Each structure stands twice: as structure tokens, then as C-alpha cells.
């Protein structure tokens, strides 16, 4: 499954995990952003830690 499809299916879980681990502002970068992710691509996420 492409990471972009996983992201769509798991968006809520990613937001919940971000809050659980006291982070904010989850962002996606890499091949998904450019629209060229494949089944072998990874899912690149960046978050901001809360103080």
C-alpha cells in the first residue's frame, strides 16, 4: 500500500499519537508531498515537540 493511502486511512491515529506523545503540528514531507510515493516508499512525518 502506498504511504499516501495509509496516511488517508490513519490520519486520525496520527493526530492522536501526536497528542499522546506531547507534540504538535504534524507535517508530511518527502515523496508523498511530491505525489510520487510508491508501495516501497516510507511515510515521512515531522512534528514539533511541546515544552
C-alpha positions as CSV (number, residue, x, y, z in Angstrom):
1,X,0.0,0.0,0.0
2,X,1.3,3.5,-0.8
3,X,2.1,5.7,2.2
4,X,-0.3,8.3,0.8
5,X,-3.2,5.7,1.1
6,X,-2.0,4.8,4.6
7,X,-1.9,8.4,5.6
8,X,-5.5,8.9,4.5
9,X,-6.7,5.8,6.4
10,X,-4.7,6.6,9.6
11,X,-4.9,10.4,9.7
12,X,-6.9,10.4,12.9
13,X,-4.5,7.9,14.6
14,X,-1.5,10.0,13.6
15,X,-3.1,13.1,15.2
16,X,-3.9,11.1,18.4
17,X,-0.3,9.8,18.6
18,X,1.0,13.3,18.2
19,X,-1.1,14.5,21.2
20,X,-0.3,11.4,23.2
21,X,3.5,12.0,22.8
22,X,3.1,15.7,23.6
23,X,3.9,17.0,20.1
24,X,2.0,19.3,17.8
25,X,1.9,20.4,14.2
26,X,2.3,17.0,12.4
27,X,3.5,17.5,8.8
28,X,4.3,15.2,5.9
29,X,7.3,15.6,3.7
30,X,9.1,13.6,1.1
31,X,7.7,11.6,-1.8
32,X,4.1,11.9,-0.6
33,X,4.2,15.7,-0.9
34,X,5.6,15.4,-4.4
35,X,3.0,12.8,-5.4
36,X,5.5,10.2,-6.4
37,X,5.3,7.7,-3.5
38,X,5.2,4.0,-4.3
39,X,4.4,0.8,-2.4
40,X,8.1,0.8,-1.3
41,X,8.1,4.4,0.0
42,X,8.2,5.3,3.6
43,X,6.0,7.8,5.4
44,X,7.9,10.9,6.5
45,X,6.4,12.8,9.3
46,X,7.8,15.9,11.2
47,X,6.3,17.1,14.5
48,X,7.1,19.9,16.9
49,X,7.7,18.8,20.5
50,X,5.8,20.7,23.2
51,X,7.9,22.1,26.0
